[in-house]
Amino acid sequence: MKAKVTNLLVLSFILAAALPAHADKKRKTQADRAMIEKMDAVPCGAKQKGVTGLGSIWASVGITHMSSDEKLCPRYLLLSDNIEYEIQPTNNRHPAVLPVGQEVIFRIKKDHMTVKCPEGDRKSRTYEVVAMKPTEKPTDAESQSPPAKPENP
């Protein structure tokens, strides 16, 4: 009877020790890391001022004044281990500038990416994923073949 109780206690301790360790592995998913390779300025909208309302009547007569300013937004290229991401900020009014050449931590949820620069201000910012492309790694045949030798005539 005493052996059954000790076996039951030992088994319960083993299960109690194994369950929390298994739960921690599920909960802790490490964020991905990427390098900010470059930043481009792309057009993201135009601000137009012109004749509207009653002024449109005068515009039909030939009195028009239209001015437009093209707005540029930053677009970043992030290189992770196996995917290239092109992202642009969702906040177009005051987009934060990310440091090119720095490593960032990111998480993707649907078509949005949350980016945090650990060496900068450590704020998480949301970006829209514009494009994703797998990185091109050289195949084994290409990397092992010697370079072509030029022929002398």
C-alpha positions as CSV (number, residue, x, y, z in Angstrom):
1,M,0.0,0.0,0.0
2,K,2.9,2.3,0.9
3,A,4.6,1.6,-2.5
4,K,1.4,2.6,-4.4
5,V,1.2,5.9,-2.6
6,T,4.9,6.7,-3.2
7,N,4.5,5.7,-6.9
8,L,1.5,8.0,-7.2
9,L,3.3,10.9,-5.6
10,V,6.4,10.4,-7.8
11,L,4.2,10.3,-10.9
12,S,2.3,13.4,-9.9
13,F,5.5,15.3,-9.3
14,I,6.8,14.3,-12.7
15,L,3.6,15.5,-14.4
16,A,3.6,18.7,-12.5
17,A,7.1,19.5,-13.5
18,A,6.6,18.6,-17.2
19,L,3.3,20.6,-17.8
20,P,4.6,24.1,-17.0
21,A,7.7,23.6,-19.1
22,H,5.6,22.5,-22.1
23,A,3.2,25.5,-21.6
24,D,6.1,27.9,-21.7
25,K,7.3,26.6,-25.0
26,K,3.9,27.2,-26.6
27,R,3.6,30.8,-25.2
28,K,7.0,32.1,-25.9
29,T,7.3,32.6,-29.6
30,Q,10.3,34.6,-30.4
31,A,9.9,37.6,-32.7
32,D,11.7,37.5,-36.1
33,R,14.6,39.8,-36.8
34,A,15.4,41.6,-40.0
35,M,17.9,44.2,-41.3
36,I,16.6,47.5,-42.8
37,E,18.4,47.4,-46.1
38,K,17.2,50.6,-47.8
39,M,14.6,53.4,-47.8
40,D,12.8,54.9,-50.8
41,A,10.4,57.8,-51.1
42,V,7.4,56.8,-53.1
43,P,4.3,58.8,-54.0
44,C,1.4,58.0,-51.6
45,G,-1.1,60.7,-52.5
46,A,-1.7,64.2,-53.8
47,K,-3.1,67.2,-52.0
48,Q,-5.2,69.2,-54.4
49,K,-6.6,72.7,-53.9
50,G,-9.0,73.9,-56.5
51,V,-12.3,75.4,-57.3
52,T,-15.3,73.6,-55.8
53,G,-19.0,74.4,-55.0
54,L,-20.1,77.7,-56.6
55,G,-16.6,78.1,-57.9
56,S,-17.1,75.2,-60.2
57,I,-19.6,77.4,-62.1
58,W,-16.8,80.0,-62.6
59,A,-14.4,77.2,-63.6
60,S,-16.7,76.2,-66.4
61,V,-16.3,79.7,-67.8
62,G,-12.6,79.3,-67.9
63,I,-11.5,80.7,-64.5
64,T,-9.6,77.9,-62.9
65,H,-6.8,77.7,-60.4
66,M,-5.7,74.2,-59.5
67,S,-2.5,73.4,-57.5
68,S,-1.4,70.0,-56.4
69,D,1.4,68.9,-54.2
70,E,2.5,65.3,-54.6
71,K,3.1,63.7,-51.2
72,L,6.0,61.3,-50.7
73,C,6.0,58.5,-48.1
74,P,8.9,56.3,-47.0
75,R,9.0,52.7,-48.1
76,Y,11.5,50.3,-46.5
77,L,13.1,47.1,-47.7
78,L,13.6,44.6,-44.8
79,L,15.8,41.5,-45.3
80,S,15.1,38.6,-43.0
81,D,16.7,35.2,-43.2
82,N,14.5,33.9,-46.0
83,I,12.1,36.7,-47.1
84,E,12.4,40.3,-48.3
85,Y,9.6,42.6,-47.1
86,E,8.6,46.0,-48.5
87,I,6.8,48.0,-45.9
88,Q,5.4,51.5,-45.6
89,P,4.0,53.2,-42.5
90,T,0.2,53.2,-41.8
91,N,0.5,56.6,-40.2
92,N,1.0,58.8,-43.3
93,R,0.8,62.1,-41.4
94,H,3.9,61.8,-39.2
95,P,5.8,58.7,-40.2
96,A,8.8,57.8,-38.1
97,V,12.1,57.3,-39.9
98,L,13.7,53.9,-39.3
99,P,17.5,53.7,-39.2
100,V,18.9,52.1,-42.4
101,G,21.5,49.4,-41.7
102,Q,20.1,48.6,-38.2
103,E,18.5,45.3,-37.1
104,V,14.8,45.4,-36.1
105,I,12.4,43.0,-34.4
106,F,9.1,42.4,-36.2
107,R,5.9,40.5,-36.0
108,I,3.4,40.0,-38.8
109,K,-0.3,39.8,-38.4
110,K,-2.3,39.5,-41.7
111,D,-1.1,42.4,-43.9
112,H,0.4,44.5,-41.1
113,M,3.8,44.4,-39.5
114,T,4.7,45.6,-36.1
115,V,8.3,46.8,-36.1
116,K,10.5,47.7,-33.0
117,C,14.0,49.0,-33.2
118,P,15.8,47.7,-30.1
119,E,18.7,50.1,-30.4
120,G,16.5,53.2,-31.1
121,D,13.5,54.5,-29.1
122,R,12.1,50.9,-28.6
123,K,8.6,51.9,-29.7
124,S,6.5,49.5,-31.7
125,R,5.1,51.0,-34.9
126,T,2.7,49.5,-37.4
127,Y,3.6,49.2,-41.1
128,E,1.6,47.9,-44.0
129,V,3.3,45.1,-45.9
130,V,3.3,46.1,-49.6
131,A,5.3,43.2,-51.0
132,M,7.0,39.9,-49.9
133,K,9.6,38.0,-51.9
134,P,11.7,35.0,-51.0
135,T,15.4,35.8,-50.9
136,E,17.4,34.2,-53.6
137,K,20.1,31.8,-52.3
138,P,22.6,30.3,-54.6
139,T,22.1,26.6,-55.3
140,D,24.8,24.1,-54.5
141,A,25.7,23.6,-58.1
142,E,26.2,27.4,-58.7
143,S,28.3,27.9,-55.6
144,Q,30.6,24.9,-56.3
145,S,31.2,25.4,-60.0
146,P,34.4,27.3,-60.8
147,P,34.2,30.6,-62.7
148,A,34.3,30.4,-66.5
149,K,37.8,31.0,-67.9
150,P,38.1,33.3,-70.8
151,E,39.6,31.8,-73.9
152,N,42.5,33.4,-75.6
153,P,42.4,33.4,-79.5
